[in-house]
Amino acid sequence: MREIATTGYQRPKSVAAGAKPRLQWLLISDLVLDSTYHQPVAGSGQRKVDRIARAFSWARFATVVVAPAPGGKFVIIDGQHRTTAAAVVGFDKVPCQIIEADRKEQAIAFKAINRTATVSSRMALQAAGCSASEPRAIQLAELCARAEVELLRYPVPIGRQHSGQTMAVAAISQCLRRYGEETLITSLQCVTQTTNNRPGVLSARIIKALCAVLGSDPVLRESGLTLLETFDAIDLAALANRAAADAAVRNISTVQLIIDRIRSEVARKLVRKTAPADSVRRMVEASAKKRLAFLHRNNRPTRTKAGRQLPKS
């Protein structure tokens, strides 16, 4: 056994710790959830609740973090799955840490506690960030709105999604940092403003690939209606599915293969529309074909880098 040691640390000059939390056993019936960032318990969440319930032990039950809510209720900030499991087992109360926080501070606390980078948590953290008025979260939501893209707050099967919806929050955020606002918005519009605007097309792979293509070709990105008409003639979902199958056989990066095939398709469509003397487009097409031939010849694996592009407004 050893005691807590503070040697080697420097005490902060000032700390705004807020009011001390209270510890109390609360009725589960008095606990509520903020649907802004708490997703319904389903799928992997339901399996998590089942695992907790089957091996339920108070010794492994961390206190549920809550804050006072109107009507004598308490909103859960952290502990939805634990609380649900306790109710499944048959308990009517759970130990809670009650903090004093308004709705914005509750969202900030949720983000601070739930920092893990799973797909579902990234979606929830983005929603919580918007509730907490965090600049990066607000910026991402506004850019997506300009491209008529809706960021889902929790996982939804493709069969229940609508056109323009996406779960690829992490990919979009990465693309924004890597390629900037114009490329991201324009890339998203290559889906939402074309015949590709169908459920499931706004996947992380397709978004990354579109951003990489347009980020490396400003002339194409700025071609306006010509760009959208070109993507009207390209089935991105079918292209991505074929690339995924081929990449698995060749043991190469799926995203890179999608990038190369988009470039090849774009060049081929544009060559049909423009004069044969368009040397720039011929060069793009030749480069894409050369890259595909090289990968096929060498069966060379490449790393997948998550690239996010946004279409311009």
C-alpha positions as CSV (number, residue, x, y, z in Angstrom):
1,M,0.0,0.0,0.0
2,R,1.1,3.6,-0.6
3,E,-0.3,7.0,0.0
4,I,-1.2,9.6,-2.6
5,A,1.9,11.6,-3.5
6,T,2.0,15.1,-5.0
7,T,5.7,15.4,-5.4
8,G,6.7,16.6,-8.8
9,Y,3.4,18.4,-9.4
10,Q,2.8,22.2,-9.3
11,R,-0.3,23.5,-7.7
12,P,-2.4,25.6,-10.1
13,K,-2.5,29.3,-9.4
14,S,-6.3,29.3,-9.5
15,V,-9.0,26.7,-9.7
16,A,-12.7,27.2,-10.4
17,A,-13.9,23.9,-9.0
18,G,-17.5,24.9,-8.4
19,A,-19.8,23.7,-5.7
20,K,-18.9,20.4,-4.0
21,P,-21.0,17.5,-5.3
22,R,-23.4,15.6,-3.0
23,L,-23.5,11.9,-2.7
24,Q,-27.0,10.4,-2.4
25,W,-29.0,7.3,-3.3
26,L,-31.7,8.3,-5.8
27,L,-34.8,6.6,-7.2
28,I,-34.2,5.4,-10.7
29,S,-37.7,6.7,-11.5
30,D,-36.4,10.2,-10.7
31,L,-33.5,10.0,-13.2
32,V,-34.0,11.3,-16.8
33,L,-31.8,11.6,-19.9
34,D,-31.0,14.5,-22.2
35,S,-31.7,13.2,-25.7
36,T,-29.4,15.8,-27.2
37,Y,-26.4,13.6,-26.5
38,H,-27.7,10.5,-24.8
39,Q,-28.6,7.9,-27.5
40,P,-31.3,5.3,-26.9
41,V,-30.0,2.1,-25.5
42,A,-29.9,-0.3,-28.5
43,G,-27.5,-2.5,-30.3
44,S,-24.1,-2.5,-28.7
45,G,-25.5,-0.4,-25.8
46,Q,-28.1,-3.0,-25.1
47,R,-25.4,-5.7,-25.1
48,K,-23.4,-3.6,-22.7
49,V,-26.4,-3.3,-20.3
50,D,-26.9,-7.1,-20.5
51,R,-23.2,-7.7,-19.6
52,I,-23.4,-5.4,-16.6
53,A,-26.7,-6.9,-15.4
54,R,-25.5,-10.6,-15.7
55,A,-22.4,-9.8,-13.6
56,F,-24.0,-7.0,-11.5
57,S,-22.0,-6.1,-8.4
58,W,-22.1,-2.9,-6.3
59,A,-18.4,-3.3,-5.8
60,R,-18.0,-2.5,-9.5
61,F,-20.7,0.0,-9.7
62,A,-19.4,3.6,-10.1
63,T,-21.6,6.4,-8.9
64,V,-23.9,7.9,-11.5
65,V,-23.2,11.5,-12.2
66,V,-26.4,13.6,-12.3
67,A,-27.6,17.2,-12.0
68,P,-30.9,18.7,-10.8
69,A,-33.6,19.0,-13.4
70,P,-37.1,20.6,-13.3
71,G,-39.9,18.8,-11.5
72,G,-37.7,17.3,-8.8
73,K,-35.9,15.1,-11.4
74,F,-32.2,14.6,-12.0
75,V,-30.6,14.4,-15.5
76,I,-28.0,11.7,-15.9
77,I,-24.7,13.0,-17.2
78,D,-22.8,9.7,-16.9
79,G,-24.1,6.3,-16.0
80,Q,-27.0,5.5,-18.4
81,H,-26.0,1.9,-19.0
82,R,-25.2,1.2,-15.3
83,T,-28.5,2.7,-14.2
84,T,-30.4,0.7,-16.8
85,A,-28.7,-2.5,-15.7
86,A,-29.5,-1.9,-12.1
87,A,-33.2,-1.4,-13.1
88,V,-33.1,-4.7,-15.1
89,V,-31.7,-6.5,-12.1
90,G,-34.5,-5.1,-10.0
91,F,-33.0,-2.3,-7.9
92,D,-35.0,0.9,-7.5
93,K,-32.2,3.2,-6.4
94,V,-28.6,3.9,-7.4
95,P,-25.8,5.8,-5.8
96,C,-25.4,9.2,-7.4
97,Q,-23.0,12.1,-7.4
98,I,-25.1,15.3,-7.7
99,I,-23.4,18.2,-9.2
100,E,-24.8,21.8,-9.6
101,A,-24.7,22.5,-13.4
102,D,-26.9,24.2,-15.9
103,R,-27.6,22.6,-19.2
104,K,-24.5,23.9,-20.9
105,E,-22.3,22.9,-18.1
106,Q,-24.0,19.4,-18.1
107,A,-23.0,19.0,-21.8
108,I,-19.4,20.1,-21.0
109,A,-19.3,17.6,-18.1
110,F,-20.6,14.8,-20.4
111,K,-17.8,15.5,-22.9
112,A,-15.1,15.6,-20.3
113,I,-16.2,12.2,-18.8
114,N,-16.9,10.5,-22.1
115,R,-13.7,11.2,-24.1
116,T,-13.3,7.7,-25.7
117,A,-13.1,7.8,-29.5
118,T,-15.7,5.2,-30.5
119,V,-18.0,6.0,-33.4
120,S,-21.0,6.4,-31.1
121,S,-19.2,8.5,-28.6
122,R,-17.8,10.8,-31.3
123,M,-21.3,11.4,-32.5
124,A,-22.6,12.0,-28.9
125,L,-19.6,14.3,-28.1
126,Q,-20.3,16.4,-31.2
127,A,-23.9,16.8,-30.2
128,A,-22.8,17.6,-26.6
129,G,-20.3,20.1,-28.0
130,C,-23.1,22.0,-29.8
131,S,-25.2,22.1,-26.6
132,A,-22.1,23.4,-24.8
133,S,-21.6,26.1,-27.5
134,E,-18.1,24.8,-28.3
135,P,-16.7,26.7,-31.3
136,R,-15.3,23.6,-33.1
137,A,-18.6,21.7,-32.7
138,I,-20.6,24.6,-33.8
139,Q,-18.4,25.2,-36.9
140,L,-18.7,21.5,-37.9
141,A,-22.5,21.6,-37.6
142,E,-22.8,24.8,-39.6
143,L,-20.5,23.6,-42.4
144,C,-22.5,20.4,-42.7
145,A,-25.8,22.4,-42.7
146,R,-24.4,24.5,-45.6
147,A,-23.9,21.3,-47.5
148,E,-27.3,20.0,-46.5
149,V,-25.8,17.2,-44.4
150,E,-27.2,16.1,-41.1
151,L,-24.8,14.7,-38.4
152,L,-26.6,11.9,-36.6
153,R,-26.3,11.9,-32.8
154,Y,-26.2,8.1,-32.5
155,P,-25.8,5.1,-34.7
156,V,-28.7,4.4,-37.1
157,P,-28.8,1.5,-39.5
158,I,-28.6,2.5,-43.1
159,G,-32.0,1.1,-43.8
160,R,-33.5,3.7,-41.4
161,Q,-31.3,6.6,-42.5
162,H,-32.5,9.4,-44.8
163,S,-30.6,11.0,-47.6
164,G,-28.0,13.5,-46.4
165,Q,-27.6,11.9,-43.0
166,T,-24.2,10.6,-41.9
167,M,-22.5,8.9,-38.9
168,A,-19.0,9.9,-40.1
169,V,-18.5,12.7,-37.6
170,A,-14.8,11.8,-37.0
171,A,-14.1,11.6,-40.7
172,I,-15.7,14.9,-41.4
173,S,-13.8,16.5,-38.5
174,Q,-10.5,15.1,-39.8
175,C,-11.2,16.3,-43.3
176,L,-12.0,19.8,-42.1
177,R,-8.6,20.0,-40.3
178,R,-6.8,18.5,-43.3
179,Y,-8.4,20.1,-46.3
180,G,-10.3,23.2,-45.0
181,E,-13.9,24.4,-45.2
182,E,-14.2,24.9,-49.0
183,T,-13.0,21.4,-49.9
184,L,-15.1,19.8,-47.2
185,I,-18.3,21.6,-48.2
186,T,-17.8,21.0,-51.9
187,S,-17.0,17.3,-51.3
188,L,-20.2,16.8,-49.3
189,Q,-22.2,18.6,-52.0
190,C,-20.9,16.1,-54.6
191,V,-23.3,13.7,-52.7
192,T,-26.1,15.9,-51.5
193,Q,-26.4,18.0,-54.7
194,T,-26.2,15.0,-57.1
195,T,-27.9,11.8,-57.9
196,N,-25.8,10.2,-55.2
197,N,-27.9,11.7,-52.5
198,R,-29.1,8.4,-51.1
199,P,-29.0,6.8,-47.6
200,G,-25.6,5.4,-46.7
201,V,-23.5,7.2,-49.4
202,L,-22.1,9.7,-46.9
203,S,-19.8,7.1,-45.4
204,A,-16.4,7.9,-43.9
205,R,-14.6,6.2,-46.9
206,I,-16.4,8.1,-49.5
207,I,-16.1,11.4,-47.7
208,K,-12.4,10.9,-47.2
209,A,-11.9,10.0,-50.9
210,L,-13.9,12.9,-52.2
211,C,-11.9,15.3,-50.0
212,A,-8.6,13.9,-51.2
213,V,-9.6,14.2,-54.8
214,L,-10.9,17.7,-54.6
215,G,-8.2,18.8,-52.2
216,S,-5.5,17.9,-54.7
217,D,-7.3,19.5,-57.7
218,P,-8.5,23.1,-57.1
219,V,-9.5,23.5,-60.7
220,L,-11.9,20.6,-60.4
221,R,-13.1,21.8,-57.0
222,E,-13.9,25.2,-58.4
223,S,-15.6,24.0,-61.6
224,G,-19.1,24.5,-60.2
225,L,-22.0,23.0,-62.1
226,T,-19.6,21.0,-64.3
227,L,-18.4,19.2,-61.1
228,L,-21.9,18.4,-60.0
229,E,-23.0,17.2,-63.4
230,T,-19.9,15.0,-63.5
231,F,-20.8,13.3,-60.2
232,D,-24.4,12.9,-61.4
233,A,-22.9,10.4,-63.8
234,I,-20.8,8.5,-61.2
235,D,-22.4,6.0,-58.8
236,L,-20.3,6.6,-55.7
237,A,-21.9,3.8,-53.7
238,A,-21.3,1.2,-56.4
239,L,-17.8,2.4,-57.0
240,A,-17.0,2.2,-53.3
241,N,-18.4,-1.3,-53.0
242,R,-16.3,-2.6,-55.9
243,A,-13.2,-0.9,-54.5
244,A,-13.8,-2.4,-51.1
245,A,-14.0,-5.9,-52.6
246,D,-11.0,-5.4,-54.8
247,A,-8.9,-3.9,-51.9
248,A,-9.6,-6.9,-49.8
249,V,-8.3,-9.2,-52.5
250,R,-5.2,-7.1,-53.2
251,N,-4.6,-6.2,-49.6
252,I,-4.4,-2.5,-50.3
253,S,-6.1,0.6,-48.8
254,T,-9.8,0.8,-49.7
255,V,-9.8,4.6,-49.4
256,Q,-6.8,5.0,-51.7
257,L,-8.4,2.7,-54.3
258,I,-11.7,4.7,-54.1
259,I,-9.6,7.9,-54.6
260,D,-7.9,6.5,-57.7
261,R,-11.1,5.3,-59.2
262,I,-12.9,8.5,-58.6
263,R,-10.1,10.4,-60.3
264,S,-10.2,8.0,-63.2
265,E,-14.0,8.3,-63.6
266,V,-13.9,12.1,-63.3
267,A,-11.2,12.3,-65.9
268,R,-13.1,10.0,-68.2
269,K,-16.4,11.9,-67.9
270,L,-14.7,15.3,-68.4
271,V,-12.8,14.1,-71.5
272,R,-16.1,13.2,-73.1
273,K,-17.4,16.7,-72.4
274,T,-14.4,18.7,-73.4
275,A,-12.2,19.0,-76.5
276,P,-9.6,16.3,-77.1
277,A,-6.9,18.9,-76.7
278,D,-7.7,19.2,-72.9
279,S,-4.2,18.1,-71.9
280,V,-4.8,18.8,-68.2
281,R,-7.6,16.3,-68.1
282,R,-5.7,13.8,-70.1
283,M,-2.9,14.0,-67.7
284,V,-5.2,13.5,-64.7
285,E,-6.7,10.4,-66.4
286,A,-3.2,9.0,-67.2
287,S,-2.0,9.6,-63.7
288,A,-5.0,7.7,-62.2
289,K,-4.5,4.8,-64.6
290,K,-0.8,4.7,-63.8
291,R,-1.5,4.6,-60.1
292,L,-4.0,1.7,-60.4
293,A,-1.7,-0.3,-62.6
294,F,1.2,0.2,-60.1
295,L,-1.0,-1.0,-57.2
296,H,-2.2,-4.0,-59.2
297,R,1.3,-4.9,-60.4
298,N,3.0,-4.6,-57.0
299,N,0.1,-5.7,-54.8
300,R,1.4,-3.1,-52.5
301,P,-0.5,-2.3,-49.3
302,T,-1.0,1.3,-48.3
303,R,-2.1,2.9,-45.1
304,T,-5.6,4.3,-44.9
305,K,-5.6,7.9,-43.8
306,A,-8.9,9.4,-42.8
307,G,-9.3,12.4,-45.1
308,R,-12.4,14.6,-44.8
309,Q,-13.5,17.0,-47.6
310,L,-16.3,19.5,-47.5
311,P,-18.1,21.0,-50.5
312,K,-18.3,24.7,-50.9
313,S,-21.5,26.6,-50.5
